[in-house]
């Protein structure tokens, strides 16, 4: 794409007036896709659901409820739940749980933070609650997961 842009920037080639804006749009879409994928957000064309997903990922420690999330989306709870499930492939609270545990797994791998600190950062009130949910999702307790080599990846329970 960059080579095509470079060739059309001069504006002297036939069709450059039409090609340049289209190429710039394509570069922008590609950049936004990469940013979106790096943020770990599912793809959706629904702007209200995209806003909710950004909030969930930006503030995993918040005590989210379907009611609060539907307010952010600007729609009634039942409508929000249907649209979220259709856009993301799972209900809002199921997605939230999985997202929090995935972030917890990342923090276990990337930091030496105590388990209680990680639990709070991803929205669990206690280390025990986080550990129980983590074990259900990934099949191993967080302390063992932290000791596994990173090359081992996530255990079979990976859902992120």
Residue pairs with C-beta under 8 A, 6 or more apart in sequence:
1 23
1 26
1 27
1 30
4 19
4 23
5 20
5 23
5 24
5 27
7 13
8 16
8 19
8 20
8 23
9 20
10 16
11 17
11 20
13 19
33 43
36 43
39 54
39 57
40 57
40 99
40 102
40 160
41 50
41 53
41 54
41 57
42 53
42 87
42 88
42 89
44 50
44 53
44 87
44 88
45 87
46 83
46 87
48 73
48 74
48 75
48 80
48 83
49 73
49 83
49 84
49 87
49 88
51 72
51 73
52 69
52 72
52 73
52 80
52 84
52 92
53 88
55 62
55 69
55 72
56 64
56 69
56 95
56 96
56 99
57 99
57 103
60 99
60 100
60 103
60 121
60 122
60 123
61 120
61 121
61 122
61 123
62 68
62 123
63 123
64 93
64 96
64 123
66 77
66 80
66 81
66 92
66 93
67 77
69 80
69 84
69 92
70 76
70 77
70 79
70 80
70 81
73 80
73 83
73 84
75 83
80 92
81 91
81 92
84 91
84 92
84 95
85 91
85 92
88 95
90 98
96 123
97 133
97 137
98 137
98 159
98 160
99 160
100 122
100 123
100 124
100 133
101 122
101 133
101 134
101 137
101 138
101 159
101 160
102 159
102 160
103 121
103 122
104 118
104 119
104 121
104 122
104 130
104 134
104 142
105 134
105 138
105 145
105 154
105 160
107 113
107 118
107 121
107 122
108 118
108 142
108 145
108 146
109 146
109 150
111 118
113 121
115 127
115 130
115 131
115 142
115 143
116 126
116 127
118 130
118 142
119 125
119 126
119 127
119 129
119 130
119 131
122 130
124 130
124 133
130 142
131 141
131 142
134 141
134 142
134 145
135 141
135 142
136 157
137 157
137 159
138 145
138 154
138 155
138 157
138 158
139 155
139 156
139 157
140 148
140 155
145 155
154 160
